[in-house]
Each structure stands twice: as structure tokens, then as C-alpha cells.
Amino acid sequence: MEARTLAANRPVPGLARTVAADLAYLVAGALVPLAFAPWDWYALAWVLLIPLFLATEIPAPRLRFRRGLAFGLGMFGAGLHWLLPTIHTFGHMPLALAVPTWALLVAYCALYPALFVLLGGWLRGPRPWRLALGLPLLWVVLEGVRGLAFTGFPWLTLGVTQTEGPLAGLFPVVGSLGAGLPVASLNGILLLAYMARDRGILQPLAWLTGTVAVVGAGLLAATLAWTSPSGDPLRTALVQGAVPQELKWSAERREAILERYRRLTLANLDADLVVWPETAVPLFADRVGDYLEALERKVAARGATLLLGIPERDWEDGERRNYNAAMALGAGDQPPYRKRHLVPFGEYVPLPSLLFFAERFVPGEGVFASGKSAAPLEVDGHHAGMSICYEDAFPREVAATVREGADLLVNVTNDAWFGGSIGPDQHAQLARVRAMEMGRPLLRVANTGITYAADHKGEVQERIPRDEPGVARVTVEPRTGATPYQRLSKGWLLAGVLAGLGLFVLVARRYPAGE
């Protein structure tokens, strides 16, 4: 009996190794954000998935899932750490609620790497096929699902890491989602080269040649011109008010805020287009009618257009609806653009009958309704495809404005919510990717930064330092024409990748697994 008790209390063999392996996967996942802005170590993304690829060869499904989950918790815990103080500090959510809310989002996102490893273990076929093609296809499919499910959350998608790298040339062809396929393939190819290191020099060299071919395809694609100049260049002035978030909605600061924007604008009316950030006017449009009318007279007298972010409201069937909007002053009578893709818990509460208590934590002017139209705003003979804040994370939302005739992109945002974290860097990177995907120049104007202008290839032309009020003057060249991805962004790309994965499964199952 005593011997049996001692045996029961003895440490489980291998438990320390198992825990150490879990921690190693957690750390490996935590390295993923280094491949994104502000660090942009894009080549790191070519090897970051190797631990997950190796984990798919673990026989036990439960252990495979756990390894993938650990990786995902590290990836999204580190990559989205800045959301916790955002929810707590600026969302005014008590820490006791903010922590589980943030943890729930991280855990949800971490399920996708976990599912990748779990499902990847059931992919059949020769190892080179699995590593170089099957698993990369599965990774992209799951990223595509994450970008759609529950209104979508496409943050930290693999292809975005290549913004500064040689594979960025693929963005106009297959978008950042599709660019994730060659990035994931590079992980498999490099792993195969390493596995073949003891089989002479020819086999590793062959796999490394494959790496050169993938990178070369990206460089070649970057030389192609998908769009062409449209009309006259546009002289623009991007106004960064740099109003701290804790003061933005203060009644005592409203006059000073409005005067700052008015002053910066009047000093730059020699521009064709002046752009203010999201909700630059911290009052509903119907409460500042005199201010807007006086401003429009001055803008129109100089032949300029002012594009500004402002909340507005109307009444439908006796019910008030609030909108996060952008309107053009001095450009004739045209309806404002109303934000279509709203931020859950930031602008509306999903499942309000169940989460009724959460509405009081929605900051700013409260719960918003979503707009319906993607029609561009006309500015000085050109057409500005609008996105407000988080909308630029969704390629299909931006592509919709281009299909409506946009020849330049304008993103207005208020990233003051994110404080001094890496959040604004990650967000600004997404906007650049949209410019490259659509072959359109981009004007991005943020309250506290990052405000910049980029050309149709994503090259930043002018930028204002974070948290500094100022105006960036830049001339941009609107463009016309369609990139291949403009058409694929309607859902055809994900459907094609999913079909490719299905075809891989059907073909690979007919061949035995092996080296």
C-alpha cells in the first residue's frame, strides 16, 4: 500500500518536458509581432510557422491542439496587448471586466493556430507536399475565415508582414491574404531544406532554389503597372490635431479644439483638398451648423475642398440613429460618407438583448448605426474612396469604394485610443497595404497619428510625428484601372484557396505519406 502511494505521488514522466514545450510554443508565438510594424522584420515571417508545421506531426490530436493554442496565445497576447489598456483606460471598463474581455478576444484568435495544427495533422500525402503546399493552403483558409467570422477580425494576418519585403509586389495580385500563401510556403520549404541537410548538398540546394523562386515572383510582380494616372495631381493638406483622447470629448475643450482645426485649415487653403481626422469635430453636425457654414464659405471662396470627420444623426421612424461620418465642404451638395463596418463594443454592442449592460461602456457619442453606401466623395474633380478607422483592416470594404469609382483612398481615424502603444503602427501598416492592393494613392489622417500620405505602391511620401499638431503638405496622383485583387476581393480569393485545399486533400490521399 505504501509503495502504491509513493508511486502515485511520483512526478509524471515527461511532464517537465511537456510544460517546457508548451512554453517554447508560447514564446515562439510571442515573436510573431516582430514581423509586423513597427519592427517590420519581414524575413522572420518566413520561419515563424515552422514550430506549428512540426507540431502537425505530433500523433496525439489533443497535444497538437494544445501546442497550437500555446502558439496562438503568445502570438495574439503579445500582438494585441495594447487593447487591454485601450478597453480599460479609454473605454472606461472596470479592470475586472476589461481583463476577461481582452482575454476572450485573445483566446478566440488563438483558436485559429490551434485548429491549424489539429487539422494539419490529418492532412495526408508526402511530407514535401504537406509542408510546401497543403499546410500553407490550410493556414490561409483559416486566416480568411478569421477575417469573416463574427464580423471579422483580420488583424495580424501573415501576408501583411511583407509590406517592406520583396513579396509586397503580390499585394495587387492576390492581396495580403493571398500573399500569406507564399510566406507560409517559405516556412515549409526552408524546413524541408533543413530536414534534407544530411542527404548531400543537392536536395537542400533544390529547396533553397525554391525559396529564391518564390521571392523572385514577388519582385517580378512589383515591376508590373496595374493602374495609370487619372486627371490632374491633387495638392493636399493633412491636418493632425493631436487632441489627447482624455480631452477629445471634454465640453470645456470643444471651442479650443474647433479653433485649432479652423486655424490650421485657413493657413493651408492653397491646397486643393484639406483632410481632417475621424470625429475631428467632437459634436454632432446639427449642433455646429454655424461653424460648418462659416468654414465652408471660406473654403469654397478659395476653390478648395475640406473633408472632415464628424458624428451626425438623423431620425427614422421616430428613432434616433447616430453615424460616424465624413463630409466634404466646398464640393457641392453631396451626402456624407457613413462608416459601414463598425467596431464591436467601440461603436455598437453585438447581441444587445444579451449584452445590454455593455452599452454604457461604449465611448464617445455612444452607439452608432452602420452606413450603407460605399460611394466615394467627390473632391476637386476626383473621387475619394473613404474608410473610417478600423474599416481599412478589411480589403473588401476598401475595394467596394474603388469599384464605385474611387481614384484615391482616404482613411480618417482616431488612434488616440491606443495611446503610445504599437497599435497605431499596426493600424497604419494595414492602410498602406490597402493602397498597394488597390493601386491607389492613400491619404491617411489620424487625430494623434500616424498621419501620412503614400503612393499607389505604398511608399510613404510625407508623415507627421505622433502626438504633434501639424499639417503635412503633399501632392498625390490619383489613379484609374483595376488590379487583379480588386476583383478577387469580393470573396473569390478565399473561395479559390479553399478549392485548392480541397483538391489537395483529394489528390494527396491517393499517395502514401513519406519523406
BABA-270437 format. One record per residue (C-alpha): x, y, z. Coordinates in nm, 4 decimals, padded with zeros to 6 digits. Example, Ala and Ser with C-alpha at 12.3 -4.5 7.8 and 13.67 -1.06 7.14 Angstrom:
BEGIN
       c1       c2       c3
  01.2300 -00.4500  00.7800
  01.3670 -00.1060  00.7140
***
This chain:
BEGIN
       c1       c2       c3
  00.0000  00.0000  00.0000
  00.2822  00.2400  00.0923
  00.4675  00.1612 -00.2330
  00.1488  00.2286 -00.4300
  00.1088  00.5683 -00.2587
  00.4696  00.6647 -00.3318
  00.4237  00.5666 -00.6948
  00.1106  00.7821 -00.7213
  00.2963  01.0845 -00.5823
  00.5943  01.0429 -00.8143
  00.6172  01.3159 -01.0851
  00.4640  01.2116 -01.4150
  00.7450  01.1099 -01.6544
  00.7979  01.3701 -01.9205
  00.5719  01.6299 -01.7563
  00.8543  01.8833 -01.7290
  00.9391  01.8341 -02.0949
  00.5740  01.8786 -02.1912
  00.5403  02.2038 -01.9965
  00.8713  02.3285 -02.1365
  00.7482  02.2524 -02.4889
  00.4242  02.4423 -02.4236
  00.6234  02.7427 -02.3014
  00.8505  02.7219 -02.6048
  00.5473  02.7397 -02.8334
  00.4107  03.0309 -02.6308
  00.7405  03.2186 -02.6732
  00.7569  03.1309 -03.0432
  00.4114  03.2800 -03.0906
  00.5084  03.5922 -02.8968
  00.7819  03.6570 -03.1558
  00.5280  03.6916 -03.4390
  00.4516  04.0648 -03.3803
  00.8170  04.1443 -03.4557
  00.7443  04.0719 -03.8212
  00.4786  04.3473 -03.8238
  00.5074  04.7232 -03.7779
  00.6761  04.8986 -03.6089
  00.9656  04.6483 -03.6358
  00.8909  04.5098 -03.9845
  01.1286  04.2133 -03.9576
  00.9515  04.0646 -04.2600
  01.2017  03.7795 -04.3157
  01.1196  03.6499 -03.9670
  00.7763  03.5552 -04.1030
  00.9482  03.3098 -04.3382
  01.0370  03.0865 -04.0412
  00.7814  03.1751 -03.7710
  00.5378  02.8984 -03.8659
  00.7983  02.6216 -03.8579
  00.7124  02.5231 -03.4967
  00.3481  02.4839 -03.5998
  00.4411  02.2808 -03.9070
  00.6441  02.0486 -03.6840
  00.3579  02.0253 -03.4349
  00.1264  01.8879 -03.7055
  00.3357  01.5703 -03.6980
  00.2527  01.5016 -03.3321
  00.0321  01.1858 -03.3349
 -00.1978  01.2841 -03.0453
 -00.4713  01.5299 -03.1601
 -00.5167  01.6765 -02.8118
 -00.1464  01.7540 -02.7794
 -00.1380  01.9031 -03.1292
 -00.4248  02.1335 -03.0398
 -00.2542  02.2388 -02.7171
  00.0705  02.3258 -02.8957
 -00.1168  02.5376 -03.1486
 -00.3173  02.7066 -02.8749
  00.0002  02.7946 -02.6834
  00.1473  02.9461 -03.0001
 -00.1730  03.1413 -03.0651
 -00.1906  03.2753 -02.7100
  00.1651  03.4008 -02.7430
  00.1026  03.5495 -03.0869
 -00.2170  03.7369 -03.0075
 -00.1393  03.8040 -02.6428
  00.1776  03.9873 -02.7447
  00.0402  04.1294 -03.0689
 -00.2789  04.2662 -02.9140
 -00.1520  04.3538 -02.5669
 -00.2265  04.7215 -02.6323
 -00.6007  04.6526 -02.6480
 -00.6212  04.5900 -02.2733
 -00.5307  04.9461 -02.1644
 -00.7442  05.0758 -02.4527
 -01.0509  04.8929 -02.3222
 -00.9828  04.9830 -01.9612
 -00.8492  05.3399 -01.9820
 -01.0420  05.4878 -02.2730
 -01.3369  05.2507 -02.2803
 -01.3849  05.3172 -01.9083
 -01.4467  04.9487 -01.8488
 -01.3569  04.8322 -01.4970
 -01.0410  04.6244 -01.4896
 -01.2408  04.3279 -01.3600
 -01.4355  04.3305 -01.6877
 -01.1620  04.4618 -01.9183
 -00.9194  04.1762 -01.8477
 -01.1632  03.8922 -01.9291
 -01.2927  04.0838 -02.2345
 -00.9394  04.1181 -02.3684
 -00.8510  03.7603 -02.2718
 -01.1602  03.6305 -02.4507
 -01.0570  03.8034 -02.7744
 -00.7014  03.6682 -02.7467
 -00.8302  03.3181 -02.6732
 -01.0697  03.3339 -02.9682
 -00.7925  03.4379 -03.2076
 -00.5619  03.1715 -03.0605
 -00.8132  02.9051 -03.1637
 -00.7112  02.9505 -03.5269
 -00.3464  02.8388 -03.4858
 -00.4778  02.5604 -03.2615
 -00.7188  02.4462 -03.5337
 -00.4401  02.4749 -03.7885
 -00.2187  02.2283 -03.6006
 -00.5099  01.9979 -03.5202
 -00.6419  01.9820 -03.8766
 -00.2934  01.9883 -04.0283
 -00.2155  01.6621 -03.8520
 -00.4874  01.4938 -04.0550
 -00.3587  01.6146 -04.3926
 -00.2270  01.3189 -04.5894
  00.0307  01.2903 -04.8642
  00.4090  01.3020 -04.8964
  00.5793  01.5330 -04.6490
  00.7107  01.7782 -04.9137
  00.3585  01.8223 -05.0464
  00.2191  01.8841 -04.6988
  00.4858  02.1303 -04.5900
  00.5201  02.3288 -04.9124
  00.1551  02.3378 -05.0202
 -00.1051  02.1629 -04.8051
 -00.0323  02.3333 -04.4754
  00.0139  02.6803 -04.6343
 -00.3268  02.6436 -04.8021
 -00.4842  02.5478 -04.4685
 -00.3228  02.8452 -04.2938
 -00.4605  03.0929 -04.5476
 -00.8085  02.9379 -04.5359
 -00.8203  02.9785 -04.1576
 -00.6946  03.3386 -04.1790
 -00.9668  03.4080 -04.4334
 -01.2300  03.2641 -04.2014
 -01.0985  03.4768 -03.9137
 -01.1391  03.7830 -04.1351
 -01.5077  03.6998 -04.1875
 -01.6428  03.5233 -03.8791
 -01.8381  03.7312 -03.6254
 -01.7999  04.0462 -03.8445
 -01.4297  03.9595 -03.8924
 -01.1022  04.0355 -03.7196
 -00.8211  04.0257 -03.9809
 -00.5533  04.1755 -03.7560
 -00.2047  04.0170 -03.7702
 -00.2600  03.8248 -04.0935
  00.0606  03.6707 -04.2205
  00.0846  03.8437 -04.5583
  00.0817  04.1921 -04.4023
  00.4307  04.1231 -04.2660
  00.5664  04.1650 -04.6195
  00.4817  04.5365 -04.6517
  00.8537  04.6233 -04.6532
  00.9657  04.2980 -04.8130
  01.0079  04.1521 -05.1622
  00.6695  03.9774 -05.1560
  00.4780  04.3072 -05.1285
  00.4604  04.3065 -05.5078
  00.1986  04.0322 -05.4744
 -00.0475  04.2568 -05.2893
 -00.2097  04.3987 -05.6078
 -00.2350  04.0452 -05.7469
 -00.3668  03.8349 -05.4568
 -00.3932  04.0798 -05.1669
 -00.2318  04.0440 -04.8282
 -00.4395  03.7332 -04.7580
 -00.3156  03.5638 -05.0736
  00.0407  03.6822 -05.0082
  00.0253  03.4768 -04.6907
  00.0360  03.1622 -04.9061
  00.3924  03.2079 -05.0386
  00.5031  03.3293 -04.6947
  00.3683  03.0115 -04.5355
  00.5188  02.8076 -04.8206
  00.8599  02.9586 -04.7487
  00.8312  02.8203 -04.3947
  00.7697  02.4738 -04.5328
  01.0401  02.4979 -04.7998
  01.3045  02.6167 -04.5543
  01.2054  02.3404 -04.3129
  01.2399  02.0850 -04.5913
  01.5848  02.2224 -04.6777
  01.6877  02.1817 -04.3136
  01.5489  01.8277 -04.2945
  01.7486  01.7322 -04.6044
  02.0795  01.8629 -04.4662
  02.2193  01.5113 -04.4188
  02.1345  01.3920 -04.7695
  02.4056  01.5691 -04.9608
  02.4074  01.9175 -05.0995
  02.1752  01.8801 -05.3994
  01.8442  01.8281 -05.2185
  01.8818  02.1209 -04.9739
  02.0038  02.3324 -05.2636
  01.6948  02.2413 -05.4648
  01.4663  02.3542 -05.1834
  01.6620  02.6761 -05.1369
  01.6248  02.7382 -05.5091
  01.2513  02.7170 -05.4483
  01.2868  02.9938 -05.1902
  01.4632  03.2119 -05.4460
  01.1846  03.1410 -05.6960
  00.9112  03.2488 -05.4510
  01.0933  03.5701 -05.3621
  01.1693  03.6349 -05.7288
  00.7992  03.6061 -05.8142
  00.7246  03.8828 -05.5653
  00.9979  04.1063 -05.7056
  00.8771  04.0462 -06.0606
  00.5170  04.1289 -05.9698
  00.6339  04.4584 -05.8174
  00.7572  04.5736 -06.1586
  00.4123  04.5457 -06.3175
  00.1883  04.8522 -06.3517
 -00.1767  04.7681 -06.2895
 -00.3142  05.1227 -06.2763
 -00.2419  05.4537 -06.4516
 -00.2634  05.8256 -06.3588
 -00.6095  05.9813 -06.3649
 -00.6520  06.3545 -06.4267
 -00.4512  06.6287 -06.2613
 -00.2408  06.5740 -05.9486
 -00.4077  06.6772 -05.6230
 -00.2431  06.9180 -05.3788
 -00.3422  06.8079 -05.0296
 -00.3059  06.9225 -04.6697
 -00.3420  06.6574 -04.3983
 -00.4337  06.8109 -04.0621
 -00.3349  06.6281 -03.7433
 -00.4987  06.7982 -03.4469
 -00.3226  06.5850 -03.1832
 -00.6039  06.6127 -02.9294
 -00.5436  06.3682 -02.6399
 -00.8232  06.1141 -02.6044
 -00.8974  06.2163 -02.2463
 -00.9694  06.5718 -02.3698
 -01.1360  06.4965 -02.7016
 -01.4944  06.4810 -02.5730
 -01.4495  06.7371 -02.2948
 -01.7103  07.0141 -02.3100
 -01.4534  07.2601 -02.1748
 -01.2123  07.1857 -02.4622
 -01.4560  07.1934 -02.7545
 -01.4032  07.5549 -02.8542
 -01.0262  07.5184 -02.8390
 -01.0397  07.2011 -03.0500
 -01.2600  07.3595 -03.3155
 -01.0406  07.6693 -03.3245
 -00.7243  07.4604 -03.3674
 -00.8637  07.2832 -03.6708
 -01.0039  07.6067 -03.8173
 -00.6692  07.7835 -03.7776
 -00.4654  07.5020 -03.9312
 -00.7096  07.4810 -04.2201
 -00.7260  07.8508 -04.3061
 -00.3459  07.8594 -04.3232
 -00.3494  07.5887 -04.5925
 -00.6325  07.6812 -04.8263
 -00.3949  07.6978 -05.1211
 -00.4325  07.3188 -05.1267
 -00.6963  07.1530 -05.3434
 -00.8002  06.9236 -05.0591
 -00.7708  06.9595 -04.6816
 -00.8426  06.6495 -04.4706
 -00.9271  06.6263 -04.1009
 -00.9267  06.3014 -03.8972
 -01.2152  06.0898 -03.7713
 -01.4585  06.2792 -03.5425
 -01.2306  06.5836 -03.5572
 -01.5437  06.7815 -03.4691
 -01.6423  06.6443 -03.1266
 -02.0114  06.7343 -03.1648
 -02.2954  06.6151 -03.3842
 -02.3130  06.8034 -03.7123
 -02.6540  06.9555 -03.6329
 -02.5050  07.1231 -03.3230
 -02.2267  07.3047 -03.5109
 -02.4168  07.4214 -03.8180
 -02.2965  07.7827 -03.7948
 -01.9343  07.6739 -03.7541
 -01.9531  07.4446 -04.0578
 -02.1304  07.7013 -04.2752
 -01.8734  07.9723 -04.1979
 -01.5910  07.7286 -04.2665
 -01.7462  07.6139 -04.5936
 -01.7768  07.9726 -04.7190
 -01.4063  08.0332 -04.6626
 -01.3069  07.7016 -04.8191
 -01.5296  07.7476 -05.1243
 -01.4052  08.1043 -05.1767
 -01.0549  07.9636 -05.2269
 -01.1709  07.6840 -05.4570
 -01.0668  07.4155 -05.2097
 -01.2471  07.1184 -05.0542
 -01.2458  07.0297 -04.6845
 -01.3041  06.6669 -04.5970
 -01.3715  06.6233 -04.2264
 -01.4703  06.3520 -03.9824
 -01.7798  06.4340 -03.7770
 -02.0561  06.2426 -03.5978
 -02.4039  06.3024 -03.7332
 -02.7535  06.1848 -03.6527
 -03.0961  06.1598 -03.8046
 -03.4350  06.0261 -03.7069
 -03.6009  05.7319 -03.8781
 -03.9477  05.6165 -03.7738
 -03.9126  05.8245 -03.4600
 -03.5858  05.6557 -03.3636
 -03.2572  05.8456 -03.3485
 -02.9645  05.6989 -03.5384
 -02.6065  05.8116 -03.4836
 -02.3449  05.7802 -03.7573
 -01.9671  05.8052 -03.7648
 -01.9359  06.0135 -04.0804
 -01.7123  06.2122 -04.3120
 -01.8414  06.5053 -04.5145
 -01.6972  06.7239 -04.7888
 -01.7363  07.1028 -04.7555
 -01.6933  07.3231 -05.0607
 -01.7572  07.0351 -05.3016
 -02.1230  07.0924 -05.3755
 -02.4249  06.9231 -05.2253
 -02.3432  06.5564 -05.1706
 -02.4372  06.3155 -04.8947
 -02.1738  06.2365 -04.6309
 -01.9964  05.9053 -04.6158
 -02.1186  05.6981 -04.3205
 -01.8995  05.4308 -04.1696
 -02.0210  05.0876 -04.2734
 -01.8095  04.8452 -04.0681
 -01.8406  04.9347 -03.7020
 -01.6133  04.8338 -03.4133
 -01.7817  04.5882 -03.1724
 -01.8070  04.7435 -02.8248
 -01.6348  05.0584 -02.9570
 -01.9290  05.1807 -03.1655
 -02.2035  04.9274 -03.1104
 -02.2901  04.6353 -02.8849
 -02.3420  04.2985 -03.0540
 -02.6345  04.0924 -02.9237
 -02.7760  04.3942 -02.7328
 -03.0571  04.1928 -02.5737
 -02.7961  03.9676 -02.4116
 -02.5202  04.2238 -02.3528
 -02.7440  04.5135 -02.2510
 -02.5068  04.6116 -01.9686
 -02.2201  04.6805 -02.2106
 -02.3784  04.9797 -02.3856
 -02.2739  05.2179 -02.1101
 -01.9094  05.1354 -02.1825
 -01.9311  05.2455 -02.5483
 -01.7205  05.5650 -02.5507
 -01.7598  05.8975 -02.7305
 -02.1063  05.9788 -02.8632
 -02.2442  05.6348 -02.7839
 -02.3830  05.3585 -03.0040
 -02.3674  05.4131 -03.3809
 -02.5625  05.2732 -03.6741
 -02.3821  05.1497 -03.9846
 -02.3941  05.3281 -04.3181
 -02.4965  05.1523 -04.6373
 -02.3191  05.3266 -04.9255
 -01.9592  05.2830 -05.0404
 -01.9901  05.5691 -05.2900
 -01.6793  05.7920 -05.2959
 -01.6892  06.1608 -05.2073
 -01.6182  06.3986 -05.4931
 -01.3172  06.6221 -05.4221
 -01.1846  06.8673 -05.6804
 -01.2810  06.6511 -05.9765
 -01.1549  06.3307 -05.8195
 -01.3298  06.0608 -05.6196
 -01.2129  05.9768 -05.2692
 -01.2817  05.6219 -05.1554
 -01.3486  05.6625 -04.7851
 -01.2739  05.4395 -04.4910
 -01.3091  05.5406 -04.1295
 -01.0809  05.3934 -03.8637
 -01.0987  05.0138 -03.8487
 -01.2607  04.9795 -04.1932
 -00.9172  04.9849 -04.3558
 -00.8477  04.6459 -04.1977
 -01.0999  04.4929 -04.4401
 -00.9907  04.4728 -04.8044
 -01.3444  04.4094 -04.9272
 -01.4685  04.7346 -04.7691
 -01.1963  04.9388 -04.9386
 -01.2359  04.7533 -05.2687
 -01.6068  04.8386 -05.2693
 -01.5226  05.2110 -05.2850
 -01.2816  05.1512 -05.5743
 -01.5435  04.9575 -05.7674
 -01.7684  05.2620 -05.7164
 -01.5102  05.4774 -05.8975
 -01.2579  05.5919 -05.6332
 -00.9284  05.7098 -05.7824
 -00.7665  05.7758 -05.4438
 -00.8142  05.6375 -05.0935
 -00.8728  05.8430 -04.7816
 -00.8647  05.6895 -04.4352
 -00.9585  05.9105 -04.1413
 -00.9050  05.7665 -03.7965
 -00.8617  05.8390 -03.4293
 -00.5907  05.6122 -03.2916
 -00.5553  05.8142 -02.9728
 -00.7411  05.5222 -02.8129
 -00.4223  05.3183 -02.8416
 -00.2003  05.5617 -02.6511
  00.1715  05.5271 -02.7117
  00.1496  05.1562 -02.7921
  00.2276  04.9673 -03.1137
 -00.1430  04.9715 -03.2034
 -00.1212  05.2826 -03.4271
  00.1794  05.1335 -03.6099
 -00.0067  04.8107 -03.6839
 -00.3136  05.0058 -03.7955
 -00.1145  05.2407 -04.0206
  00.0509  04.9400 -04.1837
 -00.2883  04.7975 -04.2798
 -00.3822  05.1218 -04.4567
 -00.0607  05.1077 -04.6643
 -00.1424  04.7525 -04.7657
 -00.4848  04.8645 -04.8918
 -00.3160  05.1276 -05.1121
 -00.0928  04.8601 -05.2664
 -00.3782  04.6146 -05.3130
 -00.5963  04.8702 -05.4916
 -00.3233  05.0527 -05.6856
 -00.4419  05.3856 -05.5450
 -00.2641  05.6647 -05.3539
 -00.3617  05.6959 -04.9895
 -00.4218  05.9910 -04.7609
 -00.4329  05.8755 -04.4006
 -00.5201  06.1327 -04.1368
 -00.5182  06.0407 -03.7681
 -00.6022  06.2548 -03.4674
 -00.2766  06.1894 -03.2821
 -00.1017  05.9933 -03.5580
  00.0088  05.8188 -03.7587
 -00.0782  06.0723 -04.0324
  00.0879  06.0166 -04.3702
  00.0431  06.0084 -04.7472
  00.1501  05.7119 -04.9608
  00.1588  05.6494 -05.3341
 -00.0096  05.3570 -05.5134
  00.2857  05.1314 -05.4289
  00.2598  05.2083 -05.0583
  00.5690  05.4311 -05.0465
  00.5239  05.6927 -04.7733
  00.5685  06.0429 -04.9172
  00.5041  06.2595 -04.6132
  00.4425  06.1927 -04.2459
  00.3688  06.3872 -03.9256
  00.5287  06.2733 -03.5963
  00.2898  06.1175 -03.3469
  00.1185  06.3393 -03.0884
  00.2276  06.6607 -03.2599
 -00.0271  06.9025 -03.4111
  00.0637  06.9909 -03.7649
 -00.0115  06.9787 -04.1365
  00.1501  06.7531 -04.3962
  00.1562  06.9032 -04.7442
  00.1828  06.6542 -05.0288
  00.0788  06.6268 -05.3925
 -00.0707  06.2907 -05.4871
 -00.1502  06.1411 -05.8253
 -00.4959  05.9780 -05.8391
 -00.5104  05.6635 -06.0494
 -00.7553  05.4601 -06.2514
 -00.7654  05.0966 -06.3569
 -00.8145  04.7697 -06.1744
 -00.5634  04.5453 -06.0035
 -00.6352  04.1703 -06.0166
 -00.7068  04.1751 -05.6447
 -00.9823  04.4347 -05.6808
 -01.1886  04.1608 -05.8428
 -01.0694  03.8771 -05.6206
 -01.1507  04.0707 -05.3017
 -01.5243  04.0024 -05.3408
 -01.4618  03.6574 -05.1968
 -01.3179  03.4789 -05.4979
 -00.9692  03.4600 -05.3491
 -01.0768  03.2759 -05.0352
 -01.3030  03.0512 -05.2427
 -01.0102  02.9698 -05.4713
 -00.7773  02.8881 -05.1817
 -01.0458  02.6729 -05.0225
 -01.0959  02.4898 -05.3516
 -00.7199  02.4444 -05.3764
 -00.7127  02.2912 -05.0295
 -00.9991  02.0589 -05.1202
 -00.8181  01.9495 -05.4361
 -00.5001  01.8914 -05.2361
 -00.6865  01.6655 -04.9923
 -00.8412  01.4635 -05.2752
 -00.5137  01.4158 -05.4621
 -00.2792  01.3706 -05.1645
 -00.4877  01.0953 -05.0062
 -00.4064  00.8769 -05.3076
 -00.0356  00.8956 -05.2339
  00.1339  00.7441 -04.9309
  00.2845  00.9650 -04.6653
  00.6597  00.9747 -04.6702
  00.9726  01.1785 -04.6971
***
